[in-house]
Amino acid sequence: MASQDWFEKDFYAILGVPQDADEAAIKKAYRKLARKHHPDQNPGDAAAEQRFKDVGEANSVLSDPEKRREYDAIRQMARGGARFTAGGPGGGATNGGFEDIFSSMFGGGGGPGGARVRYSTGGGGQPDLEDILGGMFGGGGPAYGGGTGFRAPTGPRRGGDLTARTTLSFRDAVNGATVTLGTSSGGQITTRIPAGVKDGQKIRLRGKGQPGDSGAPAGDLILTITVEKHPVFGREGDNLTVDLPVTFAEAALGATVSVPTLDGDPVKVRIAPGTPSGRVLRVKGRGVPRKDSPGDLMAKVAIVVPQRLSDDARAAVETLRELDGGHDPRAELFEKARR
């Protein structure tokens, strides 16, 4: 590809994707357009053939993370109105095209025999291309043209960000925990995970990424959390949930029963007479710990039906059925269903 194409062609528009499109979106758009404009599908159609080539060219750049990064930087510079000149024969400063600069930037020889083109930064000459590239892609460098036109950012570069994953138990996710993570370089990072993190949550650990240049801050570590399930407790926002088994007698006559909590200390709750299965009882402040307003523990009543009855228990239930007088608990349900 000619280097000037990177200034003149909008590869995002060619594929019909936004500039922040992810890899999957780019691949999907490319495959759709490639099928549509493939020469086999459009025999003798020169416009479709050119479109097919343009789509392939756009995909080859945007699907490659390194090429895409360079392309975005070049397009940004072009939108900013940057101008360049290249040294002519004999060291004189003459106007040069984008090809002269970018053939040197991306592997083509800009000087005799393919040698790297360099220009002196002293005596009013042009800056060498390594300085320009360093400014474009993250490094420092001198200003171009004595303070006019393109100016590369100066100063030490911040360290790059790193990513990592870790798995926490349900209890550690709710209460917070200190974890030690291995790094790609063989080192270790110890950090504190705050209370209340959720499954799939990403945490940015400031200064735990790659070291920066001298005098520049380190990058960050982006940590993705996986939370294991608990056999008893669930979570809804900052509230914890638990199913609370109660007997028919406790639900019918009322009772005070114990409810387990995540910290291990049970609490007492009052079951009102006639409590139905599914009613939720709230225990204030026993959910996810928060400094300002901790969550609650939500205990959902689940009436337990006995699997085996003694003779006396069976007789008592039969007596209850007789005293119930043929009451149909589903009558209201069927009435609503007819509406």
Buried (B, 14 or more C-beta within 10 A) or exposed (E): EEBBBBBEBEBBEBBBBEEEBEEEBBBBBBEEBBEEBBEEEBEEEEEBBEBBEBBBBBBEBBBEEEBBEBBBBBBEBEEEEBEBBBBEEEEEEEEBEBBBBBBBBBEEEBEEEEEEBBBEBEEEBBBBBBBBBBBBEBBBBBBBBEEEBBBBEEEEBBBEBBEBEBEBEBBBBBBBBEBEBEBEEEEEBEBEBEBBBEBEBEBEBEEBBBEBBEEEBBBBBBBBBEBEEBEEBBBEEBBBBBEBEBBBEBBBEEBEBEBBBBEEEEEEBEBEEEBEBEBEBEBEEBBBBEEEEBBBBBBBBBBEEEEEEEEEEEEEEEEEEEEEEEEEEEEEEEEEEEE
